[in-house]
């Protein structure tokens, strides 16, 4: 474990040039004191690492020093080929670059490792889009990506969901995220003093232009941590109401139609139902819904395997919807069947 951490510290310093003890401690989930001991051991082993004092101090390798530890194990090489995602890379305009990098990596590997990584590349494929839907169009993705890499402001027009027109914005790009076949830009609003970090769907970005003005990256920003929190907050914010229901055993199984968030909430709130005779195995639970109207549509997907107990407004709305459907189908059943004309 120690040897692995020492090697990783060496690789990080070589790749990034300068890192503070606090940053290294967070990276490896150890104390700052442990990092100082690790640096001492690297120095004792002849690695030319030195400390820089002051508020922005840290550790750095002597200029020009490069480690000769270039060997990769077979699992490490295979994992690198598994992370080469040709679809997203092509959308970003990096398909040729990725192909060239993979070829160079393959040529540099020992002969005994090459068959394994070629097998990995040919037998695993990532398709990020969900079933029955394509990916978003990406006319703005590549200029957005170039601004993100170069660290410059983006000037663009953005159309929010439900808005008829796109409005001008100035954004400081912090990162791109691919989620469920859709690309999202995480950015700071340029007119908010660099304080407001928000998420923008790239498909809704129009006429992006990379500004000549450089964007100052906030030192404490972590894209993965931001996205994790923002995703959880979004899911919790969407489901602002709830439905109290009875579910049959089949109804419980059908909850997967309503999505993983609803399924997880149902599991947390499920209790056995001691209600009417002939309902063995039924349970009661509380399901999150976006609104009364949304709840009607979602719960009707479960058919006769669910009974809505509350709130009263939801129960009444479902009763009205079912009564309307019953009248419509009774009226249609009373008419003579329509005659179909022969196909020509």
C-alpha positions in Angstrom: 0.0 0.0 0.0 2.8 2.4 0.9 4.8 1.6 -2.2 1.8 2.1 -4.4 1.1 5.5 -2.7 4.7 6.6 -3.1 4.6 5.7 -6.8 1.3 7.5 -7.3 2.6 10.6 -5.6 5.6 10.5 -7.9 3.4 10.2 -11.0 1.1 13.0 -9.8 4.0 15.4 -9.3 5.4 14.5 -12.7 2.0 15.0 -14.4 0.8 18.2 -12.6 4.1 19.8 -11.7 3.1 21.2 -8.3 0.8 20.0 -5.6 0.3 21.0 -2.0 0.4 18.6 1.0 -3.3 19.2 1.7 -4.2 18.4 -1.9 -2.2 15.2 -1.9 -3.7 14.3 1.5 -7.2 14.6 0.1 -6.2 12.6 -3.0 -5.1 9.6 -1.0 -7.4 10.1 2.0 -4.5 10.3 4.5 -3.3 13.0 6.9 -0.9 15.8 5.9 1.6 14.4 8.3 1.6 11.1 6.4 2.2 13.0 3.1 5.2 14.7 4.6 6.6 11.3 5.7 6.0 10.0 2.1 7.9 12.9 0.6 10.8 12.3 3.0 10.9 8.6 1.8 10.9 9.7 -1.8 13.8 12.0 -1.1 15.7 9.3 0.7 15.2 7.1 -2.3 16.9 9.6 -4.5 13.9 11.3 -6.1 14.6 15.0 -6.5 11.5 16.4 -4.9 11.7 19.7 -3.1 9.3 21.9 -1.1 8.2 25.4 -1.9 7.3 27.6 1.1 4.5 30.1 1.5 0.8 30.2 1.2 0.9 28.7 -2.3 3.7 26.3 -1.5 3.8 22.6 -2.0 6.0 20.0 -3.6 7.6 19.9 -7.0 10.0 17.6 -8.9 13.3 19.0 -10.0 13.0 20.5 -13.5 13.7 17.9 -16.2 13.3 14.9 -14.0 11.2 12.1 -15.4 10.6 8.7 -13.8 11.5 5.7 -15.8 8.7 3.6 -14.3 6.8 3.1 -17.5 5.6 -0.5 -17.2 1.9 -1.3 -17.3 0.3 -4.5 -16.0 -2.1 -6.3 -18.2 -5.2 -5.3 -16.1 -4.0 -1.6 -16.2 -3.6 -1.7 -20.0 -6.9 -3.3 -20.5 -8.7 -0.7 -18.3 -7.2 2.1 -20.4 -8.7 0.5 -23.6 -12.0 0.0 -21.9 -12.2 3.8 -21.0 -11.6 4.8 -24.7 -15.2 5.7 -25.6 -15.4 6.2 -29.4 -18.9 7.6 -29.5 -18.5 10.5 -27.0 -14.9 11.1 -28.4 -16.3 11.5 -31.9 -19.0 13.9 -30.7 -16.2 16.0 -29.1 -14.2 16.0 -32.4 -11.5 13.7 -30.9 -12.2 10.4 -32.8 -8.9 10.6 -34.8 -6.9 11.7 -31.8 -8.3 8.9 -29.7 -7.6 6.3 -32.5 -4.0 7.5 -32.8 -3.4 7.4 -29.0 -4.8 3.9 -28.8 -2.6 2.7 -31.6 0.5 4.3 -30.0 -0.4 2.7 -26.6 -0.9 -0.7 -28.2 2.5 -0.5 -30.0 4.2 0.5 -26.8 2.9 -2.5 -24.8 4.7 -5.8 -24.4 3.7 -8.5 -26.9 2.2 -10.6 -24.2 -0.2 -7.9 -23.2 -1.4 -6.8 -26.6 -3.8 -9.7 -27.3 -5.7 -9.0 -24.1 -6.2 -5.3 -24.7 -7.3 -5.9 -28.3 -9.9 -8.3 -27.0 -11.2 -5.8 -24.5 -11.5 -3.1 -27.3 -13.4 -5.5 -29.6 -15.8 -7.0 -27.0 -17.1 -4.0 -25.0 -19.1 -1.2 -26.4 -20.8 1.8 -24.7 -24.1 3.1 -26.0 -25.1 5.9 -23.6 -28.5 6.7 -25.0 -31.6 5.2 -23.4 -34.0 2.8 -25.2 -36.4 4.2 -27.8 -34.6 7.5 -27.9 -31.6 8.9 -29.8 -28.9 11.2 -28.6 -29.3 14.9 -28.5 -28.1 16.8 -31.6 -24.6 18.3 -31.0 -24.0 21.3 -33.3 -22.7 23.4 -30.4 -20.7 20.7 -28.6 -17.3 21.1 -30.2 -17.0 24.9 -29.7 -18.3 24.5 -26.1 -15.6 21.8 -25.5 -12.9 24.0 -27.0 -13.8 26.9 -24.7 -13.8 24.5 -21.7 -10.3 23.2 -22.6 -8.9 26.6 -23.4 -10.3 28.3 -20.3 -12.1 31.2 -22.1 -15.6 32.6 -21.6 -18.4 31.5 -23.9 -20.9 34.0 -25.4 -24.0 32.2 -26.6 -27.8 32.1 -26.7 -29.6 29.7 -24.4 -33.2 28.5 -24.6 -34.5 27.1 -21.3 -37.2 24.4 -21.3 -40.6 25.9 -22.0 -39.2 29.2 -23.4 -39.9 30.2 -27.0 -36.7 32.2 -27.6 -33.1 31.7 -26.8 -31.5 34.5 -24.6 -27.9 35.8 -24.7 -25.6 34.6 -21.9 -22.0 34.8 -21.0 -20.7 31.7 -19.3 -17.4 30.6 -17.7 -17.2 26.8 -18.7 -16.2 24.5 -15.8 -16.8 21.1 -17.4 -18.8 18.8 -19.6 -20.9 15.8 -18.5 -22.4 13.1 -20.6 -25.6 11.8 -18.9 -28.1 9.4 -20.5 -27.1 10.4 -24.0 -27.3 14.1 -23.4 -24.3 16.5 -22.9 -24.5 19.1 -20.1 -22.2 22.1 -19.6 -21.4 23.1 -16.0 -20.6 26.8 -15.9 -20.4 30.0 -14.0 -22.7 32.8 -15.0 -20.6 35.7 -16.3 -23.0 38.3 -15.1 -23.2 36.9 -11.5 -19.7 37.8 -10.3 -18.5 34.3 -10.9 -20.5 33.0 -8.0 -23.4 31.2 -9.6 -22.6 27.7 -10.9 -25.4 26.1 -13.0 -26.0 23.3 -15.4 -26.9 23.9 -19.1 -28.1 21.4 -21.7 -25.8 21.6 -24.6 -28.6 20.8 -27.1 -30.3 24.1 -26.0 -27.1 26.2 -26.7 -27.2 28.2 -29.9 -24.5 30.3 -31.7 -21.7 29.7 -29.2 -18.7 32.0 -29.6 -15.4 31.6 -27.7 -14.5 34.9 -26.2 -10.9 36.2 -26.1 -11.4 36.9 -22.4 -9.8 34.3 -20.2 -11.8 32.6 -17.5 -10.3 32.1 -14.1 -10.9 28.5 -12.9 -12.1 28.4 -9.2 -9.4 26.5 -7.3 -11.8 24.6 -5.0 -14.2 23.4 -7.7 -14.6 19.6 -8.2 -16.7 18.7 -11.2 -17.5 15.1 -10.1 -18.5 16.3 -6.6 -20.7 19.1 -8.1 -22.4 16.8 -10.5 -23.2 14.2 -7.8 -24.8 16.8 -5.5 -26.6 18.6 -8.3 -28.1 15.3 -9.6 -29.4 14.4 -6.2 -30.8 17.9 -5.6 -32.5 17.8 -9.1 -34.2 14.5 -8.4 -35.4 15.6 -5.0 -36.6 18.9 -6.4 -38.6 17.4 -9.2 -40.7 15.2 -7.0 -42.4 17.8 -4.8 -45.6 15.8 -4.0 -46.5 12.3 -2.9 -49.2 9.7 -3.3 -50.2 7.2 -0.6 -51.1 3.9 -2.3 -51.9 0.2 -1.9 -50.0 -2.1 -4.2 -50.5 -5.7 -5.1 -47.4 -7.9 -5.4 -47.5 -7.4 -9.1 -47.9 -3.7 -8.6 -44.7 -3.6 -6.5 -42.9 -5.3 -9.4 -44.4 -2.8 -11.9 -42.9 0.1 -10.0 -39.8 -0.2 -12.2 -42.0 1.5 -14.8 -41.9 4.7 -12.7 -38.1 4.8 -12.4 -35.4 4.0 -9.9 -36.0 7.1 -7.7 -39.7 6.1 -7.1 -38.7 2.5 -6.5 -36.1 3.5 -3.9 -38.6 5.7 -2.1 -41.2 3.0 -2.2 -38.8 0.5 -0.6 -38.1 2.9 2.3 -41.8 3.4 3.1 -43.4 0.0 2.4 -45.5 -1.6 5.2 -47.8 -4.7 5.0 -51.5 -3.9 4.3 -54.0 -5.3 6.8 -56.9 -4.1 4.8 -59.6 -5.9 2.8 -60.1 -9.7 2.5 -58.6 -11.2 -0.6 -55.7 -8.8 -0.7 -53.0 -11.1 0.6 -49.5 -9.7 -0.1 -50.7 -6.2 -0.7 -48.6 -3.4 0.8 -49.0 0.3 1.6 -46.3 2.8 0.6 -45.7 6.5 -0.2 -44.6 7.3 -3.8 -43.0 10.6 -4.9 -44.8 12.4 -7.7 -44.0 15.6 -9.5 -47.6 17.0 -9.3 -51.2 15.8 -9.2 -51.5 15.8 -13.0 -48.2 13.9 -13.3 -49.3 11.4 -10.6 -52.5 10.6 -12.5 -50.6 9.6 -15.6 -47.9 7.6 -13.8 -50.2 5.7 -11.4 -52.6 4.7 -14.2 -49.7 2.8 -15.8 -50.0 0.4 -12.9 -53.6 -0.4 -13.8 -55.7 -2.4 -11.3 -52.6 -3.3 -9.3 -52.7 0.0 -7.4 -55.3 1.8 -5.3 -54.7 5.5 -4.5 -55.5 6.3 -0.9 -54.5 10.0 -0.9 -54.1 12.9 -1.1 -57.9 13.4 -1.8 -57.2 15.7 -4.7 -55.2 13.0 -6.5 -57.8 10.3 -5.7 -60.6 12.5 -7.0 -58.7 13.3 -10.2 -58.0 9.7 -10.9 -61.7 8.9 -10.3 -62.7 11.6 -12.8 -60.2 10.4 -15.4 -61.4 6.8 -15.1 -65.1 7.9 -15.3 -64.3 9.9 -18.5 -62.6 6.9 -20.0 -65.5 4.6 -19.0 -68.1 6.9 -20.7 -66.0 7.2 -23.8 -65.5 3.4 -24.2 -69.2 2.6 -23.3 -70.3 5.1 -26.0 -68.0 3.6 -28.5 -69.2 0.1 -27.7 -72.8 1.1 -28.3 -72.0 2.2 -31.9 -72.0 -0.3 -34.8 -68.4 -1.3 -35.8 -66.9 1.0 -38.4 -66.5 -0.5 -41.8 -63.0 -0.7 -43.2 -62.5 0.1 -46.8 -60.3 -2.3 -48.7 -56.8 -1.4 -49.3 -55.9 -0.4 -52.9 
